[in-house]
Amino acid sequence: MGVSDLTEKIIGAAMAVHQELGPGLLESTYEACMAFELVERGLSVDRQKPLPVVYRHVRIDCGYRIDLLVEDLVIVELKAVAELRPIHEAQVLSNLKLCGRHVGLLINFNVKLFKSGIRRLVNELSE
């Protein structure tokens, strides 16, 4: 399965969660439901995966975590905020860089129209 197919499946799962729950819940609720939905769809998911920083060739645990890592390929950062801000996109791009992945999805569940809460981000430097 290619990354484009995988991101489509992840977005489909997120749409199902949003349709079932709607906006207004805690981010942790959406994370748990997304993990459940993705596993139900046959995908492997790591939740709250530690993301150490490599500084001067030393791995340092700074407390960073990836919300969801799907099929060890796509980072999924979940939000439940009034609106997505540039800092949210910067967070995903930083996470992509730190873990050497190419594609990330930023998904905000606190929206009425679901497609307005999705951003697909690419780390051009990972290849």
Secondary structure as UniProt FT lines:
FT   HELIX           3..21
FT   HELIX           27..40
FT   TURN            41..42
FT   STRAND          45..50
FT   STRAND          53..55
FT   TURN            56..57
FT   STRAND          58..60
FT   STRAND          65..70
FT   TURN            71..73
FT   STRAND          74..79
FT   HELIX           86..99
FT   STRAND          103..108
FT   HELIX           114..117
FT   STRAND          118..122
FT   HELIX           124..126
//
